[in-house]
Amino acid sequence: MELGILLEAGRRHPDDLMELALEADRRGVGVAVVRRSARHEDAGEPWSPWTIAAWIAARTERLRVGIVPAAAPGAAFGASTPAFAVTELRSVTTKAEQSLESLAPGRVLSSATAWVVAPPRPDAAGLRALAVRGIPILPVENAADLDRAVALAEQLRDVPSPPAPRSAESLAARVPGIDYDAVPASLAPTAVEPGDDAYASVSSTYLRGGAPGLVLRPQTVAEVVDAVAFAREHTGVALGIRSAGHGISGRSTNRGGLIIDVGGLDAIQIIDRRTRRVRLGPGATWQRVAQTLSPHGWALGSGDYGGVGVGGLATAGGIGLLSRKHGLTIDRLRAVELVLADGTPVRATETENSDLFWAVRGAGANFGIATAFEFEASEVGEVGWAQLSLVTDDLEASLRRFGQIAADAPRDTTVFLVTGRPREADQFVISLYGVVDDPDPDVVVDRLMPFTELGMLVRQHVVMTPYAGVMGNAAEVGPEGQHGFGEPVSRSAFLPSLTGEFARDAAELLRSGLVYFFELRTMGGAIADVSPHETAFSHRSPAFQVAAMSSSDDRLSARWRELGHHFDGLYLSFETDRSPERLDEAFPPPVLDRLRSLKRRYDPTNLFRDNFNIAPAAEDAPSVAADVASGSAA
Ligand SMILES: Cc1cc2nc3c(=O)[nH]c(=O)nc-3n(C[C@H](O)[C@H](O)[C@H](O)COP(=O)(O)OP(=O)(O)OC[C@H]3O[C@@H](n4cnc5c(N)ncnc54)[C@H](O)[C@@H]3O)c2cc1C
């Protein structure tokens, strides 16, 4: 059981307090809490508890350090938690706590931690009783007090700590509608709720700011089962499923709801060298996957950004820089394991739960929580990796020409185009980035030359590298988590071919300044080799996938509707509009009908509904599953 000492700033010279803290640290006391002495509160004492705590944190090795920022009037010995520190601004104390944290990582007790000041001359039994309310801390003014504290700490060392209580402030931050006390024991140690230290690091995702009511972080399949059971008891709040938090829809965070974050299931395993079979946890990022496969001369085509997670991408599609040669990411999937809405863990392959296997590859978010994926990696050696920047004052012509060159290129060449608002007058910067999957530099140069005609080439970076060098573009998410804020706004569509009319309309949209990010992902090649019936991702024939991001949802929607006649379907991974019509565009009618029938079978209560929800078909709806599976309903 943990025991601490209370050091009163103002009662003794800071040097004396430091001596006591160093001695406590040396003799194995766990915690020191510093607060301003009530007696010296108004005496103009220059050493604030923060300053003293910072010194102690910097000079001790193991001592965890807490601060009572400003004592409330009348607060003396007796039960207290830092929650009474209402006189200082929360944002200021949070910043100060963060600074201390960088000085002594993992040793700063934030205001979410409860402690309780022990009465004078406590005994071990009294301290044990006190511990259910917080970490008992003993006032220490001199060496004799410290000796007593150390003796008690030694007596209590092997007594198990009662479950850590939460501070009053932390309890007040809880969200109505979530039964926090019912969090399964398996998940409680890793769960994060609003008052917790780790909360800021799990609230937001890459693109969206969030404030969830509870983040469950299962580390095993059994814990995912427990998390799903908890979610079934909380259908009144939003439920987000998160792998690596790079979803563009942003639904892997929310405000006031529940998140099941399977990012901790991030193992990458090679299970059969002969067949290049690899097993990936949903929380692995594509950057790590590429690094692991690279020494074997293998790769798995993914999206274009290494920070994206396996879970979100491999349940949606995966249009990437190897796609024209090796297909979508889901085309290399051989098995997936999921926890269904009723808590059953299942495996789905071509032969086992094959209808589920079909559904997951394109509409996975609706059917369960994927806990593992097995892929057949491709043999990929060194590739040409190109990043080119060009300036054009005739965007329409550049887009038109890009459409021809990119779509007609041999399938070893996959090039994406990004542009945005005009820089000045009518000048646009076009960024092209792409992979030529051929180890011969001459072939790479040959393939890329036509693209350099799309404008004035102002920057070029072309290297031969393993695919891991292409995916090594992502910043690691650090302990502070992701920092998305606000709501992302993105529209998505498939473009059957890049016509002159589309180039004209797209150039006009970009000239309006409404869109700050516009991307054309080249499809075709191996993507189109796969029958539209093979996976729920059935838009196999478009030449491009197009995405546009803006800060104005309404205005972008209006302009996107005007472009609608150019499009045929949409890819959900780049869409943020969750109107039901978007589902009709993502899935052709027979596909959507089949998905609805399967949803009725696998998630009849619609537990997994918070990301492009496919509502379960009504009980008496005719099943079209067989027709679609055989291809006759297309
Ligand atoms: C910078 C950037 C570049 C991108 N480039 C590409 C690209 O080139 N090609 C491409 O195809 N996509 C691309 N994407 C889109 C990306 O693939 C999707 O947004 C994907 O869903 C992100 O996966 P995640 O696990 O990181 O995200 P999360 O935010 O964790 O998850 C996104 C959604 O996926 C679902 N989900 C997540 N984990 C699971 C799970 N274990 N089981 C079931 N459902 C789950 C949930 O509905 C969740 O809301 C890009 C995204 C970003 C941010």
The ligand as an SDF file (V2000), in Angstrom:
LIG
                    3D

 53 58  0  0  0  0  0  0  0  0999 V2000
   -3.3950   11.3980  -43.7440 C   0  0  0  0  0  0  0  0  0  0  0  0
   -4.3310   10.3290  -44.2300 C   0  0  0  0  0  0  0  0  0  0  0  0
   -4.0780    9.7070  -45.4340 C   0  0  0  0  0  0  0  0  0  0  0  0
   -4.9260    8.6970  -45.8920 C   0  0  0  0  0  0  0  0  0  0  0  0
   -4.6370    8.0780  -47.0740 N   0  0  0  0  0  0  0  0  0  0  0  0
   -5.4050    7.0580  -47.4910 C   0  0  0  0  0  0  0  0  0  0  0  0
   -5.1170    6.3750  -48.7100 C   0  0  0  0  0  0  0  0  0  0  0  0
   -4.1560    6.6790  -49.3950 O   0  0  0  0  0  0  0  0  0  0  0  0
   -5.9440    5.3760  -49.0860 N   0  0  0  0  0  0  0  0  0  0  0  0
   -7.0130    4.9830  -48.3410 C   0  0  0  0  0  0  0  0  0  0  0  0
   -7.7060    4.0420  -48.7250 O   0  0  0  0  0  0  0  0  0  0  0  0
   -7.3270    5.6290  -47.1890 N   0  0  0  0  0  0  0  0  0  0  0  0
   -6.5540    6.6600  -46.7700 C   0  0  0  0  0  0  0  0  0  0  0  0
   -6.8950    7.3420  -45.6210 N   0  0  0  0  0  0  0  0  0  0  0  0
   -8.1480    7.0370  -44.9500 C   0  0  0  0  0  0  0  0  0  0  0  0
   -7.9340    5.9530  -43.9140 C   0  0  0  0  0  0  0  0  0  0  0  0
   -7.6310    4.7660  -44.5420 O   0  0  0  0  0  0  0  0  0  0  0  0
   -9.2010    5.7230  -43.1180 C   0  0  0  0  0  0  0  0  0  0  0  0
   -9.6260    6.9000  -42.5600 O   0  0  0  0  0  0  0  0  0  0  0  0
   -9.0380    4.6500  -42.0460 C   0  0  0  0  0  0  0  0  0  0  0  0
  -10.3130    4.3500  -41.5390 O   0  0  0  0  0  0  0  0  0  0  0  0
   -8.1660    5.0660  -40.8970 C   0  0  0  0  0  0  0  0  0  0  0  0
   -7.9080    3.9570  -40.0770 O   0  0  0  0  0  0  0  0  0  0  0  0
   -7.4720    4.1310  -38.5370 P   0  0  0  0  0  0  0  0  0  0  0  0
   -7.5060    2.7960  -37.9110 O   0  0  0  0  0  0  0  0  0  0  0  0
   -6.2130    4.9030  -38.4940 O   0  0  0  0  0  0  0  0  0  0  0  0
   -8.6170    5.0670  -38.0330 O   0  0  0  0  0  0  0  0  0  0  0  0
   -9.6920    5.0550  -36.8200 P   0  0  0  0  0  0  0  0  0  0  0  0
  -10.0590    6.4940  -36.7060 O   0  0  0  0  0  0  0  0  0  0  0  0
   -9.1240    4.3680  -35.6560 O   0  0  0  0  0  0  0  0  0  0  0  0
  -10.8670    4.2490  -37.4070 O   0  0  0  0  0  0  0  0  0  0  0  0
  -11.6650    4.7800  -38.4530 C   0  0  0  0  0  0  0  0  0  0  0  0
  -12.9710    4.0270  -38.4840 C   0  0  0  0  0  0  0  0  0  0  0  0
  -12.7240    2.6860  -38.8840 O   0  0  0  0  0  0  0  0  0  0  0  0
  -13.5440    1.7980  -38.1360 C   0  0  0  0  0  0  0  0  0  0  0  0
  -12.6580    0.8990  -37.3940 N   0  0  0  0  0  0  0  0  0  0  0  0
  -11.4730    1.2150  -36.8450 C   0  0  0  0  0  0  0  0  0  0  0  0
  -10.9420    0.1480  -36.2640 N   0  0  0  0  0  0  0  0  0  0  0  0
  -11.7860   -0.8720  -36.4460 C   0  0  0  0  0  0  0  0  0  0  0  0
  -11.7760   -2.2250  -36.0660 C   0  0  0  0  0  0  0  0  0  0  0  0
  -10.7580   -2.7530  -35.3810 N   0  0  0  0  0  0  0  0  0  0  0  0
  -12.8190   -3.0040  -36.4160 N   0  0  0  0  0  0  0  0  0  0  0  0
  -13.8580   -2.4910  -37.1070 C   0  0  0  0  0  0  0  0  0  0  0  0
  -13.9230   -1.2060  -37.4940 N   0  0  0  0  0  0  0  0  0  0  0  0
  -12.8950   -0.3970  -37.1640 C   0  0  0  0  0  0  0  0  0  0  0  0
  -14.3990    2.6480  -37.2210 C   0  0  0  0  0  0  0  0  0  0  0  0
  -15.6600    2.8360  -37.8130 O   0  0  0  0  0  0  0  0  0  0  0  0
  -13.6580    3.9500  -37.1420 C   0  0  0  0  0  0  0  0  0  0  0  0
  -14.5020    5.0740  -36.9480 O   0  0  0  0  0  0  0  0  0  0  0  0
   -6.0690    8.3450  -45.1520 C   0  0  0  0  0  0  0  0  0  0  0  0
   -6.3400    8.9950  -43.9180 C   0  0  0  0  0  0  0  0  0  0  0  0
   -5.4780    9.9780  -43.4700 C   0  0  0  0  0  0  0  0  0  0  0  0
   -5.7800   10.6630  -42.1780 C   0  0  0  0  0  0  0  0  0  0  0  0
  1  2  1  0
  2  3  1  0
  2 52  2  0
  3  4  2  0
  4  5  1  0
  4 50  1  0
  5  6  2  0
  6  7  1  0
  6 13  1  0
  7  8  2  0
  7  9  1  0
  9 10  1  0
 10 11  2  0
 10 12  1  0
 12 13  2  0
 13 14  1  0
 14 15  1  0
 14 50  1  0
 15 16  1  0
 16 17  1  0
 16 18  1  0
 18 19  1  0
 18 20  1  0
 20 21  1  0
 20 22  1  0
 22 23  1  0
 23 24  1  0
 24 25  2  0
 24 26  1  0
 24 27  1  0
 27 28  1  0
 28 29  2  0
 28 30  1  0
 28 31  1  0
 31 32  1  0
 32 33  1  0
 33 34  1  0
 33 48  1  0
 34 35  1  0
 35 36  1  0
 35 46  1  0
 36 37  1  0
 36 45  1  0
 37 38  2  0
 38 39  1  0
 39 40  1  0
 39 45  2  0
 40 41  1  0
 40 42  2  0
 42 43  1  0
 43 44  2  0
 44 45  1  0
 46 47  1  0
 46 48  1  0
 48 49  1  0
 50 51  2  0
 51 52  1  0
 52 53  1  0
M  END
$$$$
